[in-house]
Amino acid sequence: MNVPDASQLVFMTVLDTCVYLNSPIVSPCADAETWADYAPEVRWVFERLRIVAYRPADNSIVASMTPFAREDGSCLPWQQTFAQPVFANGNLYLHASDCTNYAQPFGACVDGKVGTARVSTASLHDPTAYRWKSASGWSPTYQDAVHVLPTAQLGPIMLDVHDFSAVGEGYLMMEQTSFGGHYNLFEATSPEGPWTLKKTDRVTQCLTGNDSGCYNLYAHPELSTPGHLWYSYHNRMEGQVKLTDLGSIP
């Protein structure tokens, strides 16, 4: 891919997903047994991971690659269901998560894991070039991925990682732990970690009850200033994406 100015592009990860409503089909995905309690009418299969380069200026996708895919109807392993991509030191870093135990209220995740992978920016298209953070370093085998966060914390429902160095912070990992807007905020000097818990709180504007909830706590370092960390989120009941100032971190 050749573009005049790559800084004008937004890189995103996309999970191509088959969703089954009111179906006897049982999802083979890692979250199936926990989501079965929270949303018993829904089953889904994460079939492909795509990395997409998007140009906001003309609302166009300029490149798309699919490093991991299953063509037999089975589900990608959780270690390949990556969230927000981050570029640093010639590599692309990706983080994956899996909630293994949900509990009410708010559809909270009370146990789970987060893994980290990296790949050289010259080899994004090559699935054999990806490496997962393991107990002994970086492994080409996704099953070797280890949990990279302090184990005493709640588990992730959704995950987001961004570079906040421009406003005096490091890399921030937002681990949303419930659909009620609860979260853990971790900081590191590198997307490799180690991650340190800096803040545990709740987005108070998140609407709850009557099948409501909020989704996708997503960082906006481009809007943030020192002491004011801006995140967006989607309120299901309102059907709107809103911004919230999470303030500073210790």
C-alpha positions, 0 to 999 in steps of 0.5 A: 500500500502506497499513500501520500501521507499515512498519518492521515489514515486510521487503522482498525481491526474488524471481526467478521462475525456470523450472528444467530438469533434464537438458534439452537446452534451453540457458538464455538467461541470462547465466550459462548458459555458465559454469554449463554447466561447473559444473552441466551437468544444470541450466538455468534462465530468470529470467522475472520480478523481483518486489518483495515486502513481507513481514510476519513478525508474521503470516507474510503477504505484504502487497504484491507488484509485478513491475517487470520480466518476460519473457512469451516464455520469454526471460530477464531481462538480468542488470542486472534480476536484483536482490538485497537491496533497500536504502532510503536518501534517498527511494530504493530501491537494488538491486544485480545481479550476473553471474558470467562465468567459473567455476573449480574448486575450490569452484565459484569465480567468477573474473570477473564484474560488479556493477551498481547501480540506484535508483528513487524509493520512490513509483515502485517499480511503474513500470519506466520510473522505474528508473535504472542507475548508468552511466559518466556518472551514472544512466541509464534504459537498463539496458545502460548499467550499469557495474561498481561494484566494484574490478575486481581482485577475484573475481566474484560468485556471490551478493550481499547489501547491508545498512546496518550504521550502527547498529553503527558501520559503513557499508553493507556489500556481501557478495560471495560468490565461491565455494560454498566460502564465500569472500567479499569484503566491501566498505564504502561510506557510501551504497548508491550507492558508491563501494565499498572492499574491507575484507576477503577471507576464507572462512567456515571452517564452510562444508562442502565436498566431496561435492557440498556447499557453502554458499549465501546469505551474508546479513547480520544487522545486527539481531544485530550489535554493534561488532566482531561482524558476524553473517551467516547461510548455508545448508550444503547437506550439513547442510540447515541455516541457520546463523549465523557471526560474521565479526568486525570489519573494518579 
